[in-house]
Amino acid sequence: MQKAGWYRQNPLSEHVTDIVIITLITVCCLAIEIFAPDKWRPEIIWLMLAPGAGLVFSAVPSLILRHRNEKLKARAVEQEELVGLLLRDYAAERADWLWSIDRDGNLRGVTEKFATQVGRPIGTLEGMPLVALLRGNARRDSVALAEMVVAMRQSKPFFDLEIKVTVGKGAFWWRLAGKPIFRDQRYAGYIGTASDITAELKARENVSFLAFNDGLTGLANRSHFNRRLAEGVSRLERYGTPFAVLYLDLDKFKAVNDTRGHRTGDQVLIEVGRRLKAQLRETDIVARLGGDEFSIILPEAADANGVASLAQRLIGEIEKPYVIDGDALIIGLSIGIAMAPQNGRQAEQILHHADLALYRSKGAGGNRYAFYEAEMDEEMRERRLIESELASAVERDELVLHYQPVVTAADGVVSSFEALLRWNHPRRGLLPPSAFLPVAERSTLITTVGTWTLQEACRMLARLPERFSVSVNLSTKQLRTTDVAEVVTGALSAAGVAPHRLRLEIKEALFTEDEPAAAQKLAALACTGAGLTLDDFGAGLSGLSYLMAFPGDGVKIDRTFVAEHAATPQGRGVITAAVALVRSRGLVVSAVGVESAAQATFLVEAGCSTLQGYHFAAPMPEASLMAQITHAEAAAHAAEAVTAMAAA
């Protein structure tokens, strides 16, 4: 067996006959040299050598060529064995894997890792065409696979081709690279690498997603929104295609974050995003710009009525309860709308106008929508001017308090005063609070103004006789955002005034966003010793729950409630019932906006304890009030003196 094996492998084995003949000729020549006569030797030798020489010269090149080919074949076998060994070693050490194909495109030297990635046994893969294998697993529309096929046809290398393949029930992404192999300048196949980049692509997709989408809600982010807005402006310029932009802001959301925590707030925002998207078309874009602000682009929206109808639907959806951890939370939605091209042709202009419209809807109480109107620009400029001037009004001593008397219903005697803020503007004259307080409420200025008002009212109390008290309106925003109880305590202490002489009027709006937080604020205020009055009762937000939760001792009926109902029998019945309800809680009832004797008489009969209005006195500055008190006290002293003299 060994000889047979050697015979097949030895390159000289095919030329044994030639070698034997040459050997015989050589032996004959030697015999002639020894035994033949001298004169015959050359002729006989040449006659014998001629065929042998021919055989030698014809066999030697063939022997050399065959020997060389056999060496090349042996080297190729060794190289293939070495490549297979390297493939296995590389596959064992690296996360990616190697592959190789022969000149016909069939897999050779398949590694275990390659077979595992494909999901097939090694035996079924060996000799299988690589391209056919990939075509069976990859997407049919794979551009990368087509590029790979073209490269192989041209025997060119290829790199970083990303192909999506299906293995079992899972989808994966592979990155392939390959380089052609040449032997003796002849194409012999390919060797290459493959790696699973599924996780890498998912991470890349996540990064790309986060670059243009909000990480919490999955909606478009500001960058994506601005890009789509720019596209809308471009279509408007080229084709005249109209569109609409809606600015959205959640009402009462801050209270959710403050009292329930950001986790609950995030859940609400996610649900808000879902509800908004459910109301829109596929072509519409809804984005979360940040916090509780959203924006919507409505392509090809030319009908204002249709946009208004959508806005109302959105408000209705958002104000539905959010049940989280067993609790039902209620928020609202304010919307500002700008139509393009009517309200602008540039992106910044359209956004600005939508923002102005949103400002109006928020200023009107929220949970509503407003379209941009031309006068809003002037209103915004006016608000900014007022805000700028108001910032320094406290330092320039331009703010003043006027005081309106409050009389007892039984005898009409003045028992207290309400402090009413005014701005003594250097150019515009004396401004009522309606001209500047809304601006202060929408900025941080309300804290400065509110603190000054409390301090000034306490200083005034220190000058008034002990029998008088003063009531001060507290801003709802100031109550929510600052420690008003501390401010009240500080103002009373600085003025040296007994706490019971100060009354704090609280608007019902405090309860509408977060009753637990409101209860904590009111409890802290009650601890200061100041009296608490629920203001604007009957203004439209009144509820028995607010009344039951209120820790104060008084309720003030709103002036509009008095004006609307005191003139008719049915209205007077409503007022009487409201007063009875409040008194049943043990609270003192005050009526504001009394303009006539008839109103005063009715309100006294209805059960009101104190009355306030122009029927009794208009608000007056401090100097006028002090002069009247001094005059009244002088008159009282004079009357007492006369009485005493008469008695004597």
Rosetta blueprint (number, residue, H / E / L):
1 M L
2 Q H
3 K H
4 A H
5 G H
6 W H
7 Y H
8 R H
9 Q H
10 N L
11 P L
12 L L
13 S H
14 E H
15 H H
16 V H
17 T H
18 D H
19 I H
20 V H
21 I H
22 I H
23 T H
24 L H
25 I H
26 T H
27 V H
28 C H
29 C H
30 L H
31 A H
32 I H
33 E H
34 I H
35 F H
36 A L
37 P L
38 D L
39 K L
40 W L
41 R H
42 P H
43 E H
44 I H
45 I H
46 W H
47 L H
48 M H
49 L H
50 A H
51 P H
52 G H
53 A H
54 G H
55 L H
56 V H
57 F H
58 S H
59 A H
60 V H
61 P H
62 S H
63 L H
64 I H
65 L H
66 R H
67 H H
68 R H
69 N H
70 E H
71 K H
72 L H
73 K H
74 A H
75 R H
76 A H
77 V H
78 E H
79 Q H
80 E H
81 E H
82 L H
83 V H
84 G H
85 L H
86 L H
87 L H
88 R H
89 D H
90 Y H
91 A H
92 A H
93 E H
94 R L
95 A L
96 D L
97 W E
98 L E
99 W E
100 S E
101 I E
102 D L
103 R L
104 D L
105 G L
106 N E
107 L E
108 R L
109 G L
110 V L
111 T L
112 E H
113 K H
114 F H
115 A H
116 T H
117 Q H
118 V H
119 G L
120 R L
121 P L
122 I H
123 G H
124 T H
125 L H
126 E L
127 G L
128 M L
129 P E
130 L H
131 V H
132 A H
133 L H
134 L H
135 R H
136 G H
137 N H
138 A E
139 R L
140 R L
141 D L
142 S L
143 V H
144 A H
145 L H
146 A H
147 E H
148 M H
149 V H
150 V H
151 A H
152 M H
153 R H
154 Q L
155 S L
156 K L
157 P L
158 F E
159 F E
160 D E
161 L E
162 E E
163 I E
164 K E
165 V E
166 T E
167 V E
168 G L
169 K L
170 G E
171 A E
172 F E
173 W E
174 W E
175 R E
176 L E
177 A E
178 G E
179 K E
180 P E
181 I E
182 F E
183 R E
184 D L
185 Q L
186 R E
187 Y E
188 A E
189 G E
190 Y E
191 I E
192 G E
193 T E
194 A E
195 S E
196 D E
197 I L
198 T H
199 A H
200 E H
201 L H
202 K H
203 A H
204 R H
205 E H
206 N H
207 V H
208 S H
209 F H
210 L H
211 A H
212 F H
213 N E
214 D L
215 G L
216 L L
217 T L
218 G L
219 L L
220 A E
221 N L
222 R H
223 S H
224 H H
225 F H
226 N H
227 R H
228 R H
229 L H
230 A H
231 E H
232 G H
233 V H
234 S H
235 R H
236 L H
237 E H
238 R H
239 Y H
240 G L
241 T L
242 P L
243 F E
244 A E
245 V E
246 L E
247 Y E
248 L E
249 D E
250 L E
251 D E
252 K L
253 F H
254 K H
255 A H
256 V H
257 N H
258 D H
259 T H
260 R H
261 G L
262 H H
263 R H
264 T H
265 G H
266 D H
267 Q H
268 V H
269 L H
270 I H
271 E H
272 V H
273 G H
274 R H
275 R H
276 L H
277 K H
278 A H
279 Q L
280 L L
281 R L
282 E L
283 T L
284 D L
285 I E
286 V E
287 A E
288 R E
289 L E
290 G E
291 G L
292 D L
293 E E
294 F E
295 S E
296 I E
297 I E
298 L E
299 P E
300 E L
301 A L
302 A L
303 D L
304 A H
305 N H
306 G H
307 V H
308 A H
309 S H
310 L H
311 A H
312 Q H
313 R H
314 L H
315 I H
316 G H
317 E H
318 I H
319 E L
320 K L
321 P L
322 Y E
323 V E
324 I E
325 D L
326 G L
327 D E
328 A E
329 L E
330 I L
331 I L
332 G E
333 L E
334 S E
335 I E
336 G E
337 I E
338 A E
339 M E
340 A E
341 P L
342 Q L
343 N L
344 G L
345 R L
346 Q L
347 A H
348 E H
349 Q H
350 I H
351 L H
352 H H
353 H H
354 A H
355 D H
356 L H
357 A H
358 L H
359 Y H
360 R H
361 S H
362 K H
363 G H
364 A L
365 G L
366 G L
367 N L
368 R L
369 Y E
370 A E
371 F E
372 Y L
373 E L
374 A L
375 E H
376 M H
377 D H
378 E H
379 E H
380 M H
381 R H
382 E H
383 R H
384 R H
385 L H
386 I H
387 E H
388 S H
389 E H
390 L H
391 A H
392 S L
393 A L
394 V L
395 E L
396 R L
397 D L
398 E L
399 L E
400 V E
401 L E
402 H E
403 Y E
404 Q E
405 P E
406 V E
407 V E
408 T E
409 A L
410 A L
411 D L
412 G L
413 V L
414 V E
415 S E
416 S E
417 F E
418 E E
419 A E
420 L E
421 L E
422 R E
423 W E
424 N E
425 H E
426 P L
427 R L
428 R L
429 G E
430 L E
431 L E
432 P L
433 P H
434 S H
435 A H
436 F L
437 L H
438 P H
439 V H
440 A H
441 E H
442 R L
443 S L
444 T L
445 L H
446 I H
447 T H
448 T H
449 V H
450 G H
451 T H
452 W H
453 T H
454 L H
455 Q H
456 E H
457 A H
458 C H
459 R H
460 M H
461 L H
462 A H
463 R H
464 L L
465 P L
466 E L
467 R L
468 F L
469 S E
470 V E
471 S E
472 V E
473 N E
474 L L
475 S L
476 T H
477 K H
478 Q H
479 L H
480 R H
481 T H
482 T L
483 D L
484 V H
485 A H
486 E H
487 V H
488 V H
489 T H
490 G H
491 A H
492 L H
493 S H
494 A H
495 A H
496 G L
497 V L
498 A L
499 P H
500 H H
501 R H
502 L E
503 R E
504 L E
505 E E
506 I E
507 K E
508 E L
509 A H
510 L H
511 F H
512 T H
513 E H
514 D L
515 E H
516 P H
517 A H
518 A H
519 A H
520 Q H
521 K H
522 L H
523 A H
524 A H
525 L H
526 A H
527 C L
528 T L
529 G L
530 A L
531 G E
532 L E
533 T E
534 L E
535 D E
536 D E
537 F E
538 G L
539 A L
540 G L
541 L L
542 S L
543 G L
544 L H
545 S H
546 Y H
547 L H
548 M H
549 A H
550 F L
551 P L
552 G L
553 D L
554 G E
555 V E
556 K E
557 I E
558 D L
559 R H
560 T H
561 F H
562 V H
563 A H
564 E H
565 H H
566 A L
567 A L
568 T L
569 P H
570 Q H
571 G H
572 R H
573 G H
574 V H
575 I H
576 T H
577 A H
578 A H
579 V H
580 A H
581 L H
582 V H
583 R H
584 S H
585 R L
586 G L
587 L L
588 V E
589 V E
590 S E
591 A E
592 V E
593 G L
594 V L
595 E L
596 S L
597 A H
598 A H
599 Q H
600 A H
601 T H
602 F H
603 L H
604 V H
605 E H
606 A H
607 G L
608 C L
609 S L
610 T E
611 L E
612 Q E
613 G L
614 Y L
615 H L
616 F L
617 A L
618 A L
619 P L
620 M E
621 P E
622 E H
623 A H
624 S H
625 L H
626 M H
627 A H
628 Q H
629 I H
630 T H
631 H H
632 A H
633 E H
634 A H
635 A H
636 A H
637 H H
638 A H
639 A H
640 E H
641 A H
642 V H
643 T H
644 A H
645 M H
646 A H
647 A H
648 A L
